[in-house]
Amino acid sequence: MRVVIASSFVPFVSGGGRFIVDWLGDKLREHGHEVESFYLPFDERHETLMENLLSYRLIDLSDCADRLITIRPPAHTLRHPSKVVWFIHHLRGYYDLAHTEHRTAPATGTGRAVRKALQSHDSLGLNEARQVFCNSAVVQDRLRRFNGVSSKVLYPPLIDQSPYFFAGQNDEVVSVCRLEPHKRQHLMVEAMRYVKSPVRLRVCGKSFDAAYESRLVQLAADLGVADRIGFQFGWISEAEKADAINQCLASVYIPFDEDSYGYPTLEAASARKPTVTVRDGGGTLEFVRHRENGLVVDPNPQAIAEGFDDLFHNRRQARELGENAYETIGDMNINWDFVIGQLLG
């Protein structure tokens, strides 16, 4: 089958939205299909949103491939008679975050009109698809509430689990992901003020906002915990990441209302390590079950610290939780054979 994978992107910005396109393309080729990955730049500022949406809508890929698979919005508004959508998130500043400080459009008549137009445009493109998949039950619920669209959850796997394996338990709890306020690395740093064990924290990643990185360093210094936290700012290599996770005590991933379980959760599970997450973590709760395959705690520094201490003092439990996390990958059918069967079915 000839397949086009289409997605939007922000120039010079990497992350899960690009990984899923690249990985899906590689796996489709391994399964014998011809693949083209089709990226279009996208600017979601409310001042230019309508022009951007129109530029996508005018593209008709009907004669280019047997199947169009779209990933990041607004690629789902491209035209093709055999379009399948793997929807990874809305433009959330116009949807569930529209009435919060994270809104994209102003709380004015113009802002409301732009949001309404976007939602109508999204619903049109989604309803044209022969099938709509999403990456979590959280996103599935948003599609139902905001667009009236039914979908099926299809969890994205890692490109390759083989670099991840259990290589022991050191004294570190590790966070490897983009550094952003909604990922809440500041709560991890604050938690180190309350730990009672010799547990250490390693924070790895890059931020779009250098001020947040500086804030984390200053916070650690102000709280007197800088000697127990290792910061690695910038993208670390895949080998470095695997090495850190394979040897750590546990992973910590505490975003606010995340769209999915997050690759950090899956990477830890592949290395047979548990993840500490939080009760308002959104999609992380679809994978992490408290004291079954990880820890789910309240989203405050004291509770996070107690989770760190619990795993430090109960390494056998940490080991068992990690093994269960690894088994959860299979239980949830998180593998590429299943994904490709669904997308091409």
Secondary structure, DSSP 8 states (H G I E B T S, - for coil): -EEEEEEEE-TT--SHHHHHHHHHHHHHHHTT-EEEEEEEE----TTTHHHHHHHHHT-B-TTT-SEEEE-STTGGGSB-TTEEEEE----GGGTTTTTSTT-SS-SSHHHHHHHHHHHHHHHHHHHHSSEEEESSHHHHHHIIIII----EE-----S--TT-------SEEEEES---GGGTHHHHHHHTTT--S--EEEEEE--S-HHHHHHHHHHHHHHT-GGGEEEEES---HHHHHHHHHHSSEEE---SSBSSS-HHHHHHHHTT--EEEETT-BGGGGT--BTTTEEEE-SSHHHHHHHHHHHHH-HHHHHHHHHHHHHHHHHTT-SHHHHHHHHH-
